[in-house]
């Protein structure tokens, strides 16, 4: 069965489920991060789920809407290299 056939047969059996995906990544001009975000976004579009890009700095700052989007998401993709960079820079300031 091809991908379109799989998709149509799955959607025929029951209504599509609403799913929210968040991607926590700061691109910072790095091509690898930009490519990762683009591929995740494409996958979400293909699956018919919503995808929201969240910058780590906004999440760390604690903006209410950003925190709500993150905590209410069904799936979260998090670039852990951001956390390593953040922790390293925080340690250097002390």
N, CA, C and O atoms as a GROMACS GRO file, in nm:
protein
  376
    1UNK      N    1   0.084  -0.117   0.000
    1UNK     CA    2   0.000   0.000   0.000
    1UNK      C    3   0.089   0.124   0.000
    1UNK      O    4   0.184   0.132   0.079
    2UNK      N    5   0.062   0.218  -0.085
    2UNK     CA    6   0.142   0.340  -0.092
    2UNK      C    7   0.102   0.435   0.020
    2UNK      O    8   0.000   0.415   0.086
    3UNK      N    9   0.184   0.539   0.041
    3UNK     CA   10   0.156   0.635   0.148
    3UNK      C   11   0.020   0.701   0.135
    3UNK      O   12  -0.053   0.708   0.234
    4UNK      N   13  -0.019   0.750   0.014
    4UNK     CA   14  -0.152   0.813   0.003
    4UNK      C   15  -0.265   0.714   0.034
    4UNK      O   16  -0.366   0.753   0.092
    5UNK      N   17  -0.247   0.586  -0.005
    5UNK     CA   18  -0.349   0.486   0.024
    5UNK      C   19  -0.362   0.464   0.174
    5UNK      O   20  -0.472   0.453   0.227
    6UNK      N   21  -0.248   0.457   0.243
    6UNK     CA   22  -0.250   0.440   0.388
    6UNK      C   23  -0.321   0.557   0.455
    6UNK      O   24  -0.402   0.539   0.546
    7UNK      N   25  -0.290   0.675   0.410
    7UNK     CA   26  -0.348   0.795   0.469
    7UNK      C   27  -0.499   0.800   0.448
    7UNK      O   28  -0.574   0.832   0.540
    8UNK      N   29  -0.544   0.768   0.328
    8UNK     CA   30  -0.687   0.776   0.300
    8UNK      C   31  -0.764   0.666   0.372
    8UNK      O   32  -0.876   0.690   0.418
    9UNK      N   33  -0.706   0.546   0.384
    9UNK     CA   34  -0.778   0.439   0.452
    9UNK      C   35  -0.786   0.467   0.602
    9UNK      O   36  -0.886   0.432   0.666
   10UNK      N   37  -0.684   0.529   0.658
   10UNK     CA   38  -0.688   0.562   0.801
   10UNK      C   39  -0.792   0.671   0.827
   10UNK      O   40  -0.862   0.666   0.928
   11UNK      N   41  -0.802   0.768   0.738
   11UNK     CA   42  -0.897   0.877   0.759
   11UNK      C   43  -1.040   0.832   0.734
   11UNK      O   44  -1.133   0.894   0.786
   12UNK      N   45  -1.060   0.725   0.656
   12UNK     CA   46  -1.194   0.674   0.630
   12UNK      C   47  -1.252   0.603   0.752
   12UNK      O   48  -1.374   0.603   0.771
   13UNK      N   49  -1.166   0.543   0.835
   13UNK     CA   50  -1.214   0.462   0.946
   13UNK      C   51  -1.262   0.545   1.064
   13UNK      O   52  -1.359   0.507   1.130
   14UNK      N   53  -1.198   0.655   1.093
   14UNK     CA   54  -1.241   0.741   1.204
   14UNK      C   55  -1.200   0.885   1.177
   14UNK      O   56  -1.111   0.911   1.097
   15UNK      N   57  -1.265   0.978   1.244
   15UNK     CA   58  -1.233   1.120   1.220
   15UNK      C   59  -1.090   1.151   1.264
   15UNK      O   60  -1.039   1.088   1.356
   16UNK      N   61  -1.026   1.246   1.198
   16UNK     CA   62  -0.888   1.280   1.236
   16UNK      C   63  -0.882   1.336   1.377
   16UNK      O   64  -0.969   1.411   1.421
   17UNK      N   65  -0.776   1.298   1.447
   17UNK     CA   66  -0.755   1.345   1.583
   17UNK      C   67  -0.680   1.477   1.580
   17UNK      O   68  -0.584   1.493   1.505
   18UNK      N   69  -0.722   1.571   1.662
   18UNK     CA   70  -0.651   1.698   1.672
   18UNK      C   71  -0.525   1.675   1.753
   18UNK      O   72  -0.530   1.618   1.862
   19UNK      N   73  -0.414   1.718   1.701
   19UNK     CA   74  -0.288   1.702   1.771
   19UNK      C   75  -0.207   1.830   1.757
   19UNK      O   76  -0.200   1.888   1.649
   20UNK      N   77  -0.147   1.874   1.866
   20UNK     CA   78  -0.063   1.993   1.866
   20UNK      C   79   0.082   1.952   1.890
   20UNK      O   80   0.113   1.878   1.984
   21UNK      N   81   0.169   2.002   1.805
   21UNK     CA   82   0.312   1.974   1.814
   21UNK      C   83   0.384   2.106   1.834
   21UNK      O   84   0.353   2.205   1.767
   22UNK      N   85   0.480   2.108   1.924
   22UNK     CA   86   0.567   2.225   1.940
   22UNK      C   87   0.710   2.183   1.912
   22UNK      O   88   0.751   2.070   1.942
   23UNK      N   89   0.786   2.276   1.856
   23UNK     CA   90   0.927   2.253   1.828
   23UNK      C   91   1.005   2.363   1.899
   23UNK      O   92   0.992   2.481   1.865
   24UNK      N   93   1.085   2.325   1.996
   24UNK     CA   94   1.167   2.421   2.070
   24UNK      C   95   1.307   2.416   2.009
   24UNK      O   96   1.385   2.324   2.033
   25UNK      N   97   1.336   2.519   1.930
   25UNK     CA   98   1.465   2.525   1.863
   25UNK      C   99   1.496   2.671   1.829
   25UNK      O  100   1.407   2.744   1.785
   26UNK      N  101   1.618   2.711   1.850
   26UNK     CA  102   1.664   2.843   1.808
   26UNK      C  103   1.754   2.821   1.688
   26UNK      O  104   1.855   2.751   1.697
   27UNK      N  105   1.718   2.878   1.576
   27UNK     CA  106   1.790   2.852   1.452
   27UNK      C  107   1.928   2.915   1.452
   27UNK      O  108   2.024   2.852   1.408
   28UNK      N  109   1.940   3.035   1.499
   28UNK     CA  110   2.069   3.105   1.509
   28UNK      C  111   2.152   3.096   1.381
   28UNK      O  112   2.274   3.095   1.386
   29UNK      N  113   2.084   3.088   1.265
   29UNK     CA  114   2.155   3.084   1.138
   29UNK      C  115   2.222   2.950   1.107
   29UNK      O  116   2.291   2.939   1.006
   30UNK      N  117   2.203   2.851   1.190
   30UNK     CA  118   2.264   2.720   1.166
   30UNK      C  119   2.177   2.640   1.070
   30UNK      O  120   2.059   2.617   1.095
   31UNK      N  121   2.237   2.597   0.960
   31UNK     CA  122   2.162   2.527   0.856
   31UNK      C  123   2.102   2.397   0.906
   31UNK      O  124   1.993   2.359   0.863
   32UNK      N  125   2.172   2.327   0.996
   32UNK     CA  126   2.120   2.200   1.047
   32UNK      C  127   1.991   2.222   1.125
   32UNK      O  128   1.896   2.144   1.112
   33UNK      N  129   1.988   2.325   1.206
   33UNK     CA  130   1.867   2.353   1.284
   33UNK      C  131   1.753   2.399   1.194
   33UNK      O  132   1.638   2.360   1.214
   34UNK      N  133   1.785   2.481   1.095
   34UNK     CA  134   1.683   2.526   1.000
   34UNK      C  135   1.625   2.407   0.924
   34UNK      O  136   1.504   2.399   0.902
   35UNK      N  137   1.712   2.315   0.884
   35UNK     CA  138   1.667   2.196   0.811
   35UNK      C  139   1.581   2.107   0.900
   35UNK      O  140   1.480   2.052   0.855
   36UNK      N  141   1.620   2.092   1.026
   36UNK     CA  142   1.542   2.010   1.119
   36UNK      C  143   1.403   2.068   1.139
   36UNK      O  144   1.304   1.995   1.135
   37UNK      N  145   1.394   2.198   1.159
   37UNK     CA  146   1.265   2.263   1.176
   37UNK      C  147   1.179   2.248   1.051
   37UNK      O  148   1.059   2.222   1.060
   38UNK      N  149   1.240   2.264   0.935
   38UNK     CA  150   1.168   2.251   0.809
   38UNK      C  151   1.112   2.109   0.792
   38UNK      O  152   0.998   2.092   0.750
   39UNK      N  153   1.191   2.007   0.824
   39UNK     CA  154   1.147   1.869   0.809
   39UNK      C  155   1.034   1.835   0.906
   39UNK      O  156   0.939   1.766   0.870
   40UNK      N  157   1.046   1.882   1.028
   40UNK     CA  158   0.939   1.857   1.126
   40UNK      C  159   0.811   1.926   1.082
   40UNK      O  160   0.702   1.868   1.091
   41UNK      N  161   0.823   2.049   1.034
   41UNK     CA  162   0.706   2.123   0.986
   41UNK      C  163   0.640   2.051   0.868
   41UNK      O  164   0.518   2.040   0.863
   42UNK      N  165   0.721   2.002   0.775
   42UNK     CA  166   0.667   1.926   0.662
   42UNK      C  167   0.594   1.800   0.709
   42UNK      O  168   0.486   1.768   0.659
   43UNK      N  169   0.654   1.730   0.803
   43UNK     CA  170   0.591   1.609   0.856
   43UNK      C  171   0.458   1.638   0.923
   43UNK      O  172   0.363   1.562   0.909
   44UNK      N  173   0.453   1.748   0.996
   44UNK     CA  174   0.328   1.787   1.062
   44UNK      C  175   0.222   1.822   0.959
   44UNK      O  176   0.106   1.784   0.973
   45UNK      N  177   0.262   1.896   0.856
   45UNK     CA  178   0.167   1.931   0.750
   45UNK      C  179   0.113   1.805   0.683
   45UNK      O  180  -0.007   1.795   0.656
   46UNK      N  181   0.201   1.711   0.655
   46UNK     CA  182   0.161   1.585   0.591
   46UNK      C  183   0.062   1.508   0.678
   46UNK      O  184  -0.035   1.452   0.629
   47UNK      N  185   0.089   1.507   0.808
   47UNK     CA  186   0.003   1.434   0.901
   47UNK      C  187  -0.124   1.510   0.937
   47UNK      O  188  -0.215   1.455   0.998
   48UNK      N  189  -0.130   1.636   0.899
   48UNK     CA  190  -0.248   1.717   0.928
   48UNK      C  191  -0.258   1.762   1.072
   48UNK      O  192  -0.368   1.779   1.125
   49UNK      N  193  -0.143   1.782   1.136
   49UNK     CA  194  -0.143   1.829   1.275
   49UNK      C  195  -0.084   1.970   1.281
   49UNK      O  196  -0.007   2.009   1.194
   50UNK      N  197  -0.121   2.043   1.385
   50UNK     CA  198  -0.068   2.179   1.398
   50UNK      C  199   0.074   2.173   1.453
   50UNK      O  200   0.108   2.087   1.535
   51UNK      N  201   0.156   2.266   1.408
   51UNK     CA  202   0.296   2.271   1.450
   51UNK      C  203   0.330   2.415   1.485
   51UNK      O  204   0.306   2.507   1.406
   52UNK      N  205   0.385   2.434   1.603
   52UNK     CA  206   0.423   2.568   1.647
   52UNK      C  207   0.570   2.570   1.683
   52UNK      O  208   0.619   2.485   1.757
   53UNK      N  209   0.641   2.669   1.628
   53UNK     CA  210   0.783   2.687   1.658
   53UNK      C  211   0.796   2.778   1.780
   53UNK      O  212   0.739   2.887   1.783
   54UNK      N  213   0.869   2.733   1.879
   54UNK     CA  214   0.893   2.812   2.000
   54UNK      C  215   1.043   2.832   2.017
   54UNK      O  216   1.120   2.736   2.014
   55UNK      N  217   1.082   2.956   2.034
   55UNK     CA  218   1.223   2.984   2.061
   55UNK      C  219   1.250   2.958   2.209
   55UNK      O  220   1.170   2.994   2.295
   56UNK      N  221   1.365   2.896   2.237
   56UNK     CA  222   1.399   2.861   2.374
   56UNK      C  223   1.399   2.984   2.465
   56UNK      O  224   1.356   2.975   2.580
   57UNK      N  225   1.447   3.095   2.415
   57UNK     CA  226   1.455   3.216   2.497
   57UNK      C  227   1.318   3.260   2.546
   57UNK      O  228   1.304   3.307   2.660
   58UNK      N  229   1.215   3.246   2.460
   58UNK     CA  230   1.080   3.283   2.501
   58UNK      C  231   1.024   3.184   2.603
   58UNK      O  232   0.953   3.223   2.696
   59UNK      N  233   1.057   3.059   2.586
   59UNK     CA  234   1.013   2.957   2.682
   59UNK      C  235   1.081   2.979   2.817
   59UNK      O  236   1.017   2.971   2.921
   60UNK      N  237   1.209   3.007   2.813
   60UNK     CA  238   1.286   3.030   2.935
   60UNK      C  239   1.241   3.157   3.006
   60UNK      O  240   1.241   3.162   3.129
   61UNK      N  241   1.202   3.258   2.929
   61UNK     CA  242   1.156   3.384   2.988
   61UNK      C  243   1.023   3.366   3.058
   61UNK      O  244   0.989   3.443   3.149
   62UNK      N  245   0.946   3.267   3.018
   62UNK     CA  246   0.820   3.237   3.085
   62UNK      C  247   0.700   3.312   3.034
   62UNK      O  248   0.608   3.339   3.111
   63UNK      N  249   0.698   3.347   2.906
   63UNK     CA  250   0.582   3.414   2.850
   63UNK      C  251   0.461   3.320   2.861
   63UNK      O  252   0.470   3.203   2.824
   64UNK      N  253   0.352   3.371   2.910
   64UNK     CA  254   0.234   3.290   2.939
   64UNK      C  255   0.184   3.211   2.820
   64UNK      O  256   0.162   3.090   2.831
   65UNK      N  257   0.167   3.276   2.706
   65UNK     CA  258   0.116   3.206   2.587
   65UNK      C  259   0.211   3.096   2.541
   65UNK      O  260   0.168   2.990   2.497
   66UNK      N  261   0.339   3.122   2.552
   66UNK     CA  262   0.439   3.024   2.510
   66UNK      C  263   0.437   2.905   2.607
   66UNK      O  264   0.441   2.790   2.563
   67UNK      N  265   0.431   2.932   2.736
   67UNK     CA  266   0.424   2.824   2.835
   67UNK      C  267   0.298   2.739   2.817
   67UNK      O  268   0.304   2.616   2.829
   68UNK      N  269   0.186   2.804   2.789
   68UNK     CA  270   0.061   2.730   2.767
   68UNK      C  271   0.071   2.641   2.643
   68UNK      O  272   0.030   2.525   2.646
   69UNK      N  273   0.125   2.696   2.535
   69UNK     CA  274   0.140   2.618   2.412
   69UNK      C  275   0.229   2.496   2.436
   69UNK      O  276   0.200   2.386   2.390
   70UNK      N  277   0.337   2.518   2.510
   70UNK     CA  278   0.430   2.408   2.538
   70UNK      C  279   0.365   2.302   2.628
   70UNK      O  280   0.373   2.183   2.599
   71UNK      N  281   0.302   2.345   2.735
   71UNK     CA  282   0.245   2.248   2.830
   71UNK      C  283   0.121   2.180   2.775
   71UNK      O  284   0.088   2.069   2.818
   72UNK      N  285   0.050   2.241   2.681
   72UNK     CA  286  -0.069   2.179   2.623
   72UNK      C  287  -0.039   2.096   2.499
   72UNK      O  288  -0.130   2.032   2.445
   73UNK      N  289   0.083   2.096   2.453
   73UNK     CA  290   0.119   2.021   2.332
   73UNK      C  291   0.111   1.871   2.358
   73UNK      O  292   0.141   1.822   2.467
   74UNK      N  293   0.071   1.799   2.254
   74UNK     CA  294   0.069   1.654   2.261
   74UNK      C  295   0.208   1.596   2.237
   74UNK      O  296   0.243   1.491   2.292
   75UNK      N  297   0.286   1.665   2.154
   75UNK     CA  298   0.422   1.622   2.120
   75UNK      C  299   0.512   1.743   2.124
   75UNK      O  300   0.475   1.850   2.077
   76UNK      N  301   0.632   1.727   2.180
   76UNK     CA  302   0.730   1.836   2.182
   76UNK      C  303   0.864   1.784   2.130
   76UNK      O  304   0.918   1.686   2.181
   77UNK      N  305   0.917   1.852   2.031
   77UNK     CA  306   1.052   1.827   1.982
   77UNK      C  307   1.139   1.935   2.044
   77UNK      O  308   1.112   2.054   2.027
   78UNK      N  309   1.243   1.894   2.116
   78UNK     CA  310   1.328   1.991   2.185
   78UNK      C  311   1.472   1.970   2.142
   78UNK      O  312   1.526   1.860   2.155
   79UNK      N  313   1.534   2.077   2.093
   79UNK     CA  314   1.675   2.072   2.057
   79UNK      C  315   1.756   2.082   2.186
   79UNK      O  316   1.769   2.190   2.243
   80UNK      N  317   1.809   1.970   2.231
   80UNK     CA  318   1.880   1.969   2.359
   80UNK      C  319   2.014   2.041   2.352
   80UNK      O  320   2.069   2.076   2.456
   81UNK      N  321   2.068   2.063   2.233
   81UNK     CA  322   2.194   2.137   2.224
   81UNK      C  323   2.174   2.280   2.271
   81UNK      O  324   2.270   2.345   2.314
   82UNK      N  325   2.051   2.331   2.264
   82UNK     CA  326   2.021   2.465   2.317
   82UNK      C  327   2.042   2.465   2.468
   82UNK      O  328   2.103   2.556   2.523
   83UNK      N  329   1.991   2.362   2.533
   83UNK     CA  330   2.005   2.353   2.679
   83UNK      C  331   2.150   2.345   2.719
   83UNK      O  332   2.190   2.409   2.816
   84UNK      N  333   2.230   2.269   2.646
   84UNK     CA  334   2.372   2.258   2.676
   84UNK      C  335   2.439   2.393   2.661
   84UNK      O  336   2.520   2.432   2.745
   85UNK      N  337   2.407   2.465   2.553
   85UNK     CA  338   2.464   2.598   2.531
   85UNK      C  339   2.421   2.695   2.639
   85UNK      O  340   2.502   2.773   2.689
   86UNK      N  341   2.292   2.690   2.676
   86UNK     CA  342   2.238   2.780   2.778
   86UNK      C  343   2.304   2.754   2.913
   86UNK      O  344   2.346   2.848   2.980
   87UNK      N  345   2.314   2.628   2.952
   87UNK     CA  346   2.375   2.594   3.081
   87UNK      C  347   2.521   2.636   3.082
   87UNK      O  348   2.569   2.689   3.182
   88UNK      N  349   2.591   2.614   2.972
   88UNK     CA  350   2.732   2.652   2.964
   88UNK      C  351   2.748   2.803   2.979
   88UNK      O  352   2.836   2.848   3.052
   89UNK      N  353   2.663   2.880   2.912
   89UNK     CA  354   2.675   3.026   2.921
   89UNK      C  355   2.637   3.076   3.059
   89UNK      O  356   2.694   3.174   3.107
   90UNK      N  357   2.540   3.010   3.123
   90UNK     CA  358   2.503   3.049   3.259
   90UNK      C  359   2.616   3.023   3.356
   90UNK      O  360   2.642   3.104   3.446
   91UNK      N  361   2.684   2.910   3.341
   91UNK     CA  362   2.795   2.877   3.430
   91UNK      C  363   2.910   2.973   3.414
   91UNK      O  364   2.982   3.002   3.510
   92UNK      N  365   2.930   3.024   3.292
   92UNK     CA  366   3.040   3.117   3.266
   92UNK      C  367   3.015   3.254   3.329
   92UNK      O  368   3.110   3.328   3.356
   93UNK      N  369   2.888   3.288   3.353
   93UNK     CA  370   2.859   3.420   3.408
   93UNK      C  371   2.876   3.424   3.560
   93UNK      O  372   2.875   3.532   3.619
   94UNK      N  373   2.891   3.310   3.624
   94UNK     CA  374   2.905   3.309   3.771
   94UNK      C  375   3.049   3.308   3.814
   94UNK      O  376   3.077   3.307   3.934
   0.00000   0.00000   0.00000
